[in-house]
Amino acid sequence: MGSVILLGDPRVASVPVAECGEPLVEIASASSVALDGRERDATGAYGRVRAGVLSRLCSASDSLPDGVRLLAVEGHRTRSEQERRFALRQERLRAEGVTGAAELRRLASEFVAPVEVAPHCAGAAVDLTLAGADGTELDMGGPVNGHRTGDERSCPFDAPGLSGTARRNRGLLARAMRGAGFVNYPTEWWHWSYGDRYWALVTGAGTAVYGPV
């Protein structure tokens, strides 16, 4: 992954957290952000984010052109669900011949964060895409969570071979999200976060404001 900082990098875990205590709130309570149910689980955790994150999501969505809005796929994730997904990713890597705890952690974190630094577990991250007024998803050059469906090549934000339309739509998403203070996880075009350890490291904030909840 070249110079990309992965979530398994020790520098991420070393970022201190000054928990601000903001509650988790329902994404569905915001009229300007649509909520997709594909990641729904029994706890309902997928549809929540920190209050400050939702406010910024609304700002990002409001900045989009008429007829386009954010479609949130997943926000907060429980610790147990994060651990399950991380373990599954490591199992897949072992089956591909990867060995060594450090290397397994590093490579697994390309698509699933270690639980102790996971932005989703802090309510700080949201997986999302763009949709038209009728709810139809825009062409982003690959699906959300494409690493699960064999579309790993399309997952990086700057993936090669994207059509002009897909690249423009990714650019539109990036301008809206970055304008609202979010950072992208470069291996996943759909993953954006604010206030977590990764965000703090990338932006130079020094301290995260959201820890696991």
Order of alpha helices (4+ residues) and beta strands (2+ residues): alpha-beta-beta-beta-alpha-beta-alpha-alpha-beta-alpha-beta-beta-alpha
